[in-house]
Amino acid sequence: MGNQPVKQQEREEILLKVVPPLDRAYVRWLARDVARIHGFTPRNPRAVKPPEHYIEYMRLNGWLDVNLDDPDLAHLFK
């Protein structure tokens, strides 16, 4: 009684991934464009002040109590 397990049939399948040929000029242009976008850094980034509720949350958790004379942080202020 009850359900009988189904016998697994072995199927031999070979999966191939076919890539269409790409134009070399397009690939070069795409690589240069991606490098330009990901390598972009603004020259004079402005400091951004977080919203007040973020500041209050950080103050409550003690994250704003930073000693700027700490030798572990000295490399950040060079």
Contacts in CASP RR format, 6 or more apart in sequence:
PFRMAT RR
TARGET T0000
AUTHOR 0000-0000-0000
METHOD contacts of the structure
MODEL  1
MGNQPVKQQEREEILLKVVPPLDRAYVRWLARDVARIHGFTPRNPRAVKP
PEHYIEYMRLNGWLDVNLDDPDLAHLFK
55 64 0 8 1.000
58 64 0 8 1.000
66 73 0 8 1.000
67 73 0 8 1.000
68 77 0 8 1.000
END
